Amino acid sequence: MIAAMKKPAPLLRPTHPDDVPALIALQRRVYPYIPHWTEKKFHNQLEVFPQGQIMVELEGRPVGCAGSMIVSWDEWAGPHTWKEITASGTFDNHNPEGHTLYGAEVFVDPDLRGHGLGHLLYEGRKALCRAMNLKRIIACGRLPGYHKHADTLTPEQYAQKVVWGDFRDPVLGFQLHEGFHYCGVIEGYIPEDKESLGNASLIVWLNPDYDPARPTLIPEGAPS
Ligand SMILES: CC(C)(COP(=O)(O)OP(=O)(O)OC[C@H]1O[C@@H](n2cnc3c(N)ncnc32)[C@H](O)[C@@H]1OP(=O)(O)O)[C@@H](O)C(=O)NCCC(=O)NCCS
């Protein structure tokens, strides 16, 4: 009898400093024309908020990652760029006093999209939000399908059509599917993002378990 072939399971785990070179190489493949992180900045992210940096490994190889920090959203709710809120990608604006987990990055190997890896990373982010007793996750997501409609629609009109189910945007569609709510467009968020023409959609997920009477917690087992 031939033994059934076992499909390798992806492993969601914290990002470690050793993973940095491989994840930067992957990020370069994901965004050929958006400046990638430097090793120094990535190491800084891991130092300022290690709990917020997670990745997926498949057969020993990094295949996706998600980077987050905590912010006091009142300070950032107005128009801002990715560079400003992430302090040029260092995450030095991480503020443990805040109640909002800010999703600064998520990407999956282009050859492995549509296999649930992005979902795994988003589940990891939600688990962190719940474990820390944070109020919500906010992110500004790229709108990579916008350039195809830019001659006839504003970014807001395009995003609305994605929400209404008329268009399928590779990023906003995924985020809505993951239970996030669309709150509007931020212009000039990543000026180098030619596909989105710099635009991003502001999205939010509210933590149903958030208890304002309880403090923010550091998850057990996570580095302090
Ligand atoms: C966005 C991204 C992370 C999604 O990762 P992924 O691994 O392909 O997503 P998954 O396969 O986990 O999808 C999870 C679910 O969302 C659904 N989904 C994915 N893309 C979708 C879309 N465009 N519209 C609607 N639903 C979508 C999937 O069908 C799946 O649903 P299911 O569990 O019911 O089958 C990935 O496309 C990516 O890396 N994009 C490039 C980097 C990028 O721009 N990141 C955003 C930075 S703001």
The ligand as an SDF file (V2000), in Angstrom:
LIG
                    3D

 48 50  0  0  0  0  0  0  0  0999 V2000
   -2.8880   40.6150   -0.0570 C   0  0  0  0  0  0  0  0  0  0  0  0
   -2.1670   39.2680    0.1110 C   0  0  0  0  0  0  0  0  0  0  0  0
   -1.3140   39.3300    1.3720 C   0  0  0  0  0  0  0  0  0  0  0  0
   -3.2010   38.1480    0.2440 C   0  0  0  0  0  0  0  0  0  0  0  0
   -2.5080   36.9450    0.5360 O   0  0  0  0  0  0  0  0  0  0  0  0
   -3.0350   35.4970    0.0300 P   0  0  0  0  0  0  0  0  0  0  0  0
   -2.1870   34.4900    0.6800 O   0  0  0  0  0  0  0  0  0  0  0  0
   -3.1010   35.4630   -1.4440 O   0  0  0  0  0  0  0  0  0  0  0  0
   -4.5330   35.4660    0.6020 O   0  0  0  0  0  0  0  0  0  0  0  0
   -5.3090   34.1510    1.0850 P   0  0  0  0  0  0  0  0  0  0  0  0
   -5.0910   33.0740    0.0960 O   0  0  0  0  0  0  0  0  0  0  0  0
   -4.9430   33.8630    2.4810 O   0  0  0  0  0  0  0  0  0  0  0  0
   -6.8170   34.6520    1.0500 O   0  0  0  0  0  0  0  0  0  0  0  0
   -7.6310   34.5730    2.2000 C   0  0  0  0  0  0  0  0  0  0  0  0
   -9.0630   34.6540    1.7860 C   0  0  0  0  0  0  0  0  0  0  0  0
   -9.3050   35.8930    1.1220 O   0  0  0  0  0  0  0  0  0  0  0  0
   -9.8700   35.6460   -0.1510 C   0  0  0  0  0  0  0  0  0  0  0  0
   -9.3180   36.5990   -1.0880 N   0  0  0  0  0  0  0  0  0  0  0  0
   -8.0400   36.7230   -1.4340 C   0  0  0  0  0  0  0  0  0  0  0  0
   -7.8880   37.7210   -2.3290 N   0  0  0  0  0  0  0  0  0  0  0  0
   -9.1390   38.2220   -2.5170 C   0  0  0  0  0  0  0  0  0  0  0  0
   -9.6460   39.2780   -3.3340 C   0  0  0  0  0  0  0  0  0  0  0  0
   -8.8680   40.0010   -4.1120 N   0  0  0  0  0  0  0  0  0  0  0  0
  -10.9740   39.5300   -3.2900 N   0  0  0  0  0  0  0  0  0  0  0  0
  -11.7860   38.8120   -2.4880 C   0  0  0  0  0  0  0  0  0  0  0  0
  -11.3460   37.7990   -1.7020 N   0  0  0  0  0  0  0  0  0  0  0  0
  -10.0420   37.5190   -1.7220 C   0  0  0  0  0  0  0  0  0  0  0  0
   -9.4350   34.2440   -0.5230 C   0  0  0  0  0  0  0  0  0  0  0  0
  -10.3350   33.6690   -1.4450 O   0  0  0  0  0  0  0  0  0  0  0  0
   -9.4690   33.5640    0.8080 C   0  0  0  0  0  0  0  0  0  0  0  0
  -10.8160   33.2160    1.1200 O   0  0  0  0  0  0  0  0  0  0  0  0
  -11.2530   31.7380    1.5960 P   0  0  0  0  0  0  0  0  0  0  0  0
  -10.4690   31.4780    2.8520 O   0  0  0  0  0  0  0  0  0  0  0  0
  -12.7010   31.8810    1.8430 O   0  0  0  0  0  0  0  0  0  0  0  0
  -10.8650   30.8550    0.4820 O   0  0  0  0  0  0  0  0  0  0  0  0
   -1.2730   38.9730   -1.1290 C   0  0  0  0  0  0  0  0  0  0  0  0
   -2.0680   39.0940   -2.2750 O   0  0  0  0  0  0  0  0  0  0  0  0
   -0.0580   39.8500   -1.3030 C   0  0  0  0  0  0  0  0  0  0  0  0
    0.9990   39.5480   -0.7760 O   0  0  0  0  0  0  0  0  0  0  0  0
   -0.1680   40.9440   -2.0690 N   0  0  0  0  0  0  0  0  0  0  0  0
    0.9940   41.7790   -2.4100 C   0  0  0  0  0  0  0  0  0  0  0  0
    1.5170   42.5590   -1.2480 C   0  0  0  0  0  0  0  0  0  0  0  0
    0.5690   43.6810   -0.8680 C   0  0  0  0  0  0  0  0  0  0  0  0
    0.1970   44.5090   -1.6670 O   0  0  0  0  0  0  0  0  0  0  0  0
    0.2070   43.6770    0.4310 N   0  0  0  0  0  0  0  0  0  0  0  0
   -0.6950   44.6660    0.9630 C   0  0  0  0  0  0  0  0  0  0  0  0
    0.0640   45.7670    1.5790 C   0  0  0  0  0  0  0  0  0  0  0  0
   -1.0620   47.0340    2.0640 S   0  0  0  0  0  0  0  0  0  0  0  0
  1  2  1  0
  2  3  1  0
  2  4  1  0
  2 36  1  0
  4  5  1  0
  5  6  1  0
  6  7  2  0
  6  8  1  0
  6  9  1  0
  9 10  1  0
 10 11  2  0
 10 12  1  0
 10 13  1  0
 13 14  1  0
 14 15  1  0
 15 16  1  0
 15 30  1  0
 16 17  1  0
 17 18  1  0
 17 28  1  0
 18 19  1  0
 18 27  1  0
 19 20  2  0
 20 21  1  0
 21 22  1  0
 21 27  2  0
 22 23  1  0
 22 24  2  0
 24 25  1  0
 25 26  2  0
 26 27  1  0
 28 29  1  0
 28 30  1  0
 30 31  1  0
 31 32  1  0
 32 33  2  0
 32 34  1  0
 32 35  1  0
 36 37  1  0
 36 38  1  0
 38 39  2  0
 38 40  1  0
 40 41  1  0
 41 42  1  0
 42 43  1  0
 43 44  2  0
 43 45  1  0
 45 46  1  0
 46 47  1  0
 47 48  1  0
M  END
$$$$
